Amino acid sequence: MGLSNLNLDSYKPLRDVVFENIRGAIMDGTLKPGERLMEIQLAELLGVSRTPIREAIRKLELEGLVVMLPRKGAYVANISKKDLIDILEVRIGLEGMAAFYAAERISDEGVKKLEKISEELKEYVCKNDVKNMLIKDEEFHNCIFEFTGNSRLKSMMLSVWETVYRFRLKYMSDYSSAVNIVDEHKKIIDALKKGKADLAEKLAKEHIEKAEQFMIEKLMQDETV
């Protein structure tokens, strides 16, 4: 998305617009892990005073996206191997649970929606359009959580997605080349369509386990470079 002067015609308070802009830049990789957040520079880029920048940084620290180092300032938080393993273990469990309940509760319209998303994802994979691949992949999984009818389960998953998004952005292109994501999604859809809850749970877990192993291996390779 990049950082630029804000649309101040937004109905939202300035502090919220600033926060969402900086947060979005962290999530999409414009502001990279380990990068220092300079209040003056950010204020100039966004065309605002330093006060909403400072407020946004404090809020981002509470979310774990920013860390404050004594006498050094604010930095975009890194994701450690331990953090990644922990969050992916949680995701495997949540994805499996969601697929199980979605298989019992999904409608015909829900199946059609997943099939449409899968076709759109396939197009972006062919183009190697990483950002849109991620958007469609996230949309696919979010829909499955939606079809469970369990709002608590969905809110838990949103937190997990946000934590790992930046890491997935970095490696999605390589992963899509190594694993047929679209084919795996189609198998999950088929299990959901037939109401096979146990199979849907198994396929969903295997799908995430492959991604977990791939990302951990990539992270370890980066650490040795």
URKAJO-V565458 format. One record per residue. RES is the residue in three letters. SS is DSSP state (h for helix, s for strand, l for the rest). PHI is phi in whole degrees, 0 to 359 (* if undefined). OMEGA is omega in whole degrees, 0 to 359 (* if undefined). Layout:
res:RES ss:SS phi:PHI omega:OMEGA
res:RES ss:SS phi:PHI omega:OMEGA
This chain:
res:MET ss:l phi:* omega:180
res:GLY ss:l phi:79 omega:179
res:LEU ss:l phi:247 omega:180
res:SER ss:l phi:205 omega:180
res:ASN ss:l phi:307 omega:186
res:LEU ss:l phi:276 omega:172
res:ASN ss:l phi:276 omega:185
res:LEU ss:l phi:278 omega:176
res:ASP ss:l phi:277 omega:180
res:SER ss:l phi:301 omega:179
res:TYR ss:l phi:286 omega:182
res:LYS ss:l phi:277 omega:174
res:PRO ss:l phi:300 omega:182
res:LEU ss:h phi:305 omega:183
res:ARG ss:h phi:299 omega:179
res:ASP ss:h phi:287 omega:179
res:VAL ss:h phi:295 omega:179
res:VAL ss:h phi:297 omega:180
res:PHE ss:h phi:301 omega:182
res:GLU ss:h phi:295 omega:180
res:ASN ss:h phi:292 omega:180
res:ILE ss:h phi:291 omega:179
res:ARG ss:h phi:298 omega:178
res:GLY ss:h phi:298 omega:180
res:ALA ss:h phi:292 omega:176
res:ILE ss:h phi:288 omega:184
res:MET ss:h phi:295 omega:183
res:ASP ss:l phi:267 omega:174
res:GLY ss:l phi:90 omega:176
res:THR ss:l phi:299 omega:172
res:LEU ss:l phi:259 omega:191
res:LYS ss:l phi:269 omega:176
res:PRO ss:l phi:307 omega:180
res:GLY ss:l phi:89 omega:181
res:GLU ss:l phi:283 omega:180
res:ARG ss:s phi:282 omega:178
res:LEU ss:s phi:261 omega:181
res:MET ss:l phi:267 omega:184
res:GLU ss:h phi:301 omega:183
res:ILE ss:h phi:296 omega:181
res:GLN ss:h phi:296 omega:180
res:LEU ss:h phi:295 omega:179
res:ALA ss:h phi:297 omega:179
res:GLU ss:h phi:292 omega:180
res:LEU ss:h phi:297 omega:184
res:LEU ss:h phi:268 omega:178
res:GLY ss:l phi:72 omega:180
res:VAL ss:l phi:227 omega:176
res:SER ss:l phi:280 omega:181
res:ARG ss:h phi:284 omega:185
res:THR ss:h phi:299 omega:179
res:PRO ss:h phi:293 omega:176
res:ILE ss:h phi:295 omega:180
res:ARG ss:h phi:297 omega:179
res:GLU ss:h phi:296 omega:180
res:ALA ss:h phi:296 omega:180
res:ILE ss:h phi:296 omega:178
res:ARG ss:h phi:297 omega:181
res:LYS ss:h phi:293 omega:178
res:LEU ss:h phi:293 omega:176
res:GLU ss:h phi:295 omega:179
res:LEU ss:h phi:296 omega:178
res:GLU ss:h phi:279 omega:181
res:GLY ss:l phi:86 omega:180
res:LEU ss:l phi:272 omega:180
res:VAL ss:s phi:228 omega:175
res:VAL ss:s phi:240 omega:178
res:MET ss:s phi:256 omega:179
res:LEU ss:s phi:254 omega:181
res:PRO ss:l phi:307 omega:177
res:ARG ss:l phi:64 omega:180
res:LYS ss:l phi:240 omega:178
res:GLY ss:s phi:108 omega:185
res:ALA ss:s phi:261 omega:179
res:TYR ss:s phi:225 omega:174
res:VAL ss:s phi:293 omega:185
res:ALA ss:l phi:292 omega:173
res:ASN ss:l phi:275 omega:174
res:ILE ss:l phi:248 omega:180
res:SER ss:l phi:278 omega:178
res:LYS ss:h phi:299 omega:179
res:LYS ss:h phi:297 omega:178
res:ASP ss:h phi:301 omega:183
res:LEU ss:h phi:296 omega:179
res:ILE ss:h phi:299 omega:181
res:ASP ss:h phi:300 omega:185
res:ILE ss:h phi:289 omega:179
res:LEU ss:h phi:288 omega:176
res:GLU ss:h phi:297 omega:177
res:VAL ss:h phi:295 omega:182
res:ARG ss:h phi:297 omega:179
res:ILE ss:h phi:303 omega:180
res:GLY ss:h phi:296 omega:182
res:LEU ss:h phi:293 omega:180
res:GLU ss:h phi:296 omega:179
res:GLY ss:h phi:297 omega:179
res:MET ss:h phi:298 omega:181
res:ALA ss:h phi:296 omega:180
res:ALA ss:h phi:297 omega:180
res:PHE ss:h phi:299 omega:183
res:TYR ss:h phi:287 omega:178
res:ALA ss:h phi:296 omega:179
res:ALA ss:h phi:297 omega:180
res:GLU ss:h phi:277 omega:191
res:ARG ss:h phi:238 omega:186
res:ILE ss:l phi:292 omega:178
res:SER ss:l phi:266 omega:176
res:ASP ss:h phi:298 omega:178
res:GLU ss:h phi:296 omega:178
res:GLY ss:h phi:296 omega:178
res:VAL ss:h phi:298 omega:180
res:LYS ss:h phi:298 omega:179
res:LYS ss:h phi:296 omega:178
res:LEU ss:h phi:296 omega:179
res:GLU ss:h phi:296 omega:179
res:LYS ss:h phi:295 omega:179
res:ILE ss:h phi:299 omega:180
res:SER ss:h phi:298 omega:178
res:GLU ss:h phi:293 omega:179
res:GLU ss:h phi:293 omega:177
res:LEU ss:h phi:299 omega:181
res:LYS ss:h phi:302 omega:179
res:GLU ss:h phi:297 omega:181
res:TYR ss:h phi:289 omega:176
res:VAL ss:h phi:297 omega:179
res:CYS ss:h phi:298 omega:180
res:LYS ss:h phi:272 omega:186
res:ASN ss:l phi:55 omega:178
res:ASP ss:l phi:272 omega:190
res:VAL ss:h phi:298 omega:184
res:LYS ss:h phi:297 omega:179
res:ASN ss:h phi:286 omega:172
res:MET ss:h phi:299 omega:180
res:LEU ss:h phi:296 omega:180
res:ILE ss:h phi:300 omega:181
res:LYS ss:h phi:290 omega:178
res:ASP ss:h phi:296 omega:179
res:GLU ss:h phi:295 omega:179
res:GLU ss:h phi:298 omega:179
res:PHE ss:h phi:301 omega:183
res:HIS ss:h phi:290 omega:178
res:ASN ss:h phi:298 omega:179
res:CYS ss:h phi:297 omega:179
res:ILE ss:h phi:300 omega:178
res:PHE ss:h phi:295 omega:178
res:GLU ss:h phi:298 omega:184
res:PHE ss:h phi:286 omega:174
res:THR ss:l phi:287 omega:184
res:GLY ss:l phi:74 omega:183
res:ASN ss:l phi:253 omega:184
res:SER ss:h phi:294 omega:179
res:ARG ss:h phi:293 omega:178
res:LEU ss:h phi:297 omega:180
res:LYS ss:h phi:294 omega:181
res:SER ss:h phi:294 omega:177
res:MET ss:h phi:296 omega:182
res:MET ss:h phi:290 omega:180
res:LEU ss:h phi:301 omega:178
res:SER ss:h phi:296 omega:179
res:VAL ss:h phi:295 omega:181
res:TRP ss:h phi:302 omega:183
res:GLU ss:h phi:295 omega:181
res:THR ss:h phi:294 omega:187
res:VAL ss:h phi:261 omega:186
res:TYR ss:h phi:304 omega:184
res:ARG ss:h phi:298 omega:180
res:PHE ss:h phi:289 omega:179
res:ARG ss:h phi:294 omega:179
res:LEU ss:h phi:301 omega:183
res:LYS ss:h phi:291 omega:188
res:TYR ss:h phi:244 omega:186
res:MET ss:h phi:299 omega:182
res:SER ss:h phi:299 omega:179
res:ASP ss:h phi:297 omega:183
res:TYR ss:h phi:293 omega:181
res:SER ss:h phi:294 omega:178
res:SER ss:h phi:283 omega:184
res:ALA ss:h phi:269 omega:185
res:VAL ss:l phi:230 omega:178
res:ASN ss:l phi:278 omega:183
res:ILE ss:h phi:299 omega:183
res:VAL ss:h phi:299 omega:180
res:ASP ss:h phi:296 omega:179
res:GLU ss:h phi:294 omega:177
res:HIS ss:h phi:297 omega:181
res:LYS ss:h phi:296 omega:178
res:LYS ss:h phi:293 omega:178
res:ILE ss:h phi:295 omega:179
res:ILE ss:h phi:301 omega:181
res:ASP ss:h phi:298 omega:179
res:ALA ss:h phi:293 omega:178
res:LEU ss:h phi:296 omega:182
res:LYS ss:h phi:299 omega:182
res:LYS ss:l phi:273 omega:179
res:GLY ss:l phi:71 omega:180
res:LYS ss:l phi:272 omega:187
res:ALA ss:h phi:298 omega:181
res:ASP ss:h phi:297 omega:180
res:LEU ss:h phi:292 omega:179
res:ALA ss:h phi:299 omega:178
res:GLU ss:h phi:298 omega:181
res:LYS ss:h phi:299 omega:182
res:LEU ss:h phi:294 omega:180
res:ALA ss:h phi:296 omega:179
res:LYS ss:h phi:295 omega:179
res:GLU ss:h phi:298 omega:179
res:HIS ss:h phi:301 omega:181
res:ILE ss:h phi:285 omega:179
res:GLU ss:h phi:298 omega:178
res:LYS ss:h phi:297 omega:180
res:ALA ss:h phi:295 omega:179
res:GLU ss:h phi:300 omega:182
res:GLN ss:h phi:298 omega:181
res:PHE ss:h phi:297 omega:183
res:MET ss:h phi:293 omega:179
res:ILE ss:h phi:295 omega:178
res:GLU ss:h phi:298 omega:179
res:LYS ss:h phi:295 omega:180
res:LEU ss:h phi:297 omega:179
res:MET ss:h phi:294 omega:177
res:GLN ss:h phi:297 omega:180
res:ASP ss:h phi:296 omega:182
res:GLU ss:h phi:291 omega:182
res:THR ss:h phi:268 omega:181
res:VAL ss:l phi:284 omega:*
